[in-house]
């Protein structure tokens, strides 16, 4: 990915959270997403911090349990049971829904990088 220009999107904005100033823990997570038009798109998500990067077997991924609480949002599509707890797995396509027009414009030849 070095040398590649990608649009930057504040992930907090995608989740409907207020923006916060960057800290020493702030990271850019580069991901390949698929737009609603099934077009691959490489973007950089500005996140508060990254705790771990892992791979899992498909068998470890489970349906979101019905806990009766609002801990999971409409973006959490499944969970991973890990170290006595759960890790919510986000539907990146759902999170970025509505951002496609902005992302498409920012990735056009000659366009500038977008920080939303």
N, C-alpha and C positions, 0 to 999 in steps of 0.2 A: 504494500500500500504506500510505501514511501514514494514521494514525488507526485502522488495523485491528488488533485484538488477535488474536494467533496463538499457539498453543502452541509452546514452545521445547523442542527436543530436543538434547542433547549428542551430536553426531555420532560422537565417539569411543566413546561407550557403544554406539551402534548397531553399530559395527565391532568391538566386543569389546575395545576398548583402555581402559586406565585413564584416568580423568579427570585433567585438569591445571588448575591455576589459570589464569584468564584473563590475557592479556597485552595490550599495546597493539595487537598484531596480530590479536587475536581478533575475529571478525566473526560476524554473524548473516546467514545466507544464506536468504532467504525463497523457498520453492519451492512449486509446486502439485503434489501427489502424487495418486495414485489408490490407494485402499484395495483390499484383496482383494475387497471387495463392490462394486468399481467406483464408489465414491463419491469425488468430488473432495475434497481436503483441503489447505488452505493451512497450512504449518508453517514455523517458523523453525529452521534447523539451526545450532547453535553450532559453528563450525569454528575451527581453530587460526589459519588465515590464508587469504586469497584472493590468488592470484598473478595471475590473469587471468580476464577474462570475455570469451568469444568466441562467435562463431557459425561453423558449418562447413557445407560442402556435404555432402549424404548420401554422395556418392562418396568422401569422404575417410575415412569410417569403415570399419574393417576388422575381420575376425574376430580374436580373441585368438590370437597366434601360439603354437605349442607350443615353448617354450624349454627345457623340462625343469627349470625352476626354479619355486619357489613364489612368485615376485613377484606373480603375479595370484591373487586370492582368488576365492571363489565369487561375489563381488559384481561382479567386472569382467566385463562381457558383451561388450565390444568395445573397440577401441583406435583412436586417431587418431594417425597419423604426423605429427609436427610438429617442426620445427627439429632434424632429425637424431635424434630420439628418439620415444618413444611416450608418449601420455597415455592412461591407462586410463579408460574410461567406465563408471561404476557403474550397476548396476540399483537405482535408488532404491527401487523397490517391494520388491525382495528384501532390501535393507538394513533397511527399516522393518518387515519381516514380524515379527509378534509384538508390535509396538508399537501395533498398530491399536486394541486395547481401551483402552489408556492415552490415545491420541490422541483417540479418539472421546469418552471421558469428559471430557477437558479442553476439548473444543470444544462441549460442551452449553451451552445458554443458562444464564448465571449461574455457569459453572464458572470456576475460576481457571486461570491459565497454569501449565503444567507445565514444569519443567526437570528432565530425567532425567539 
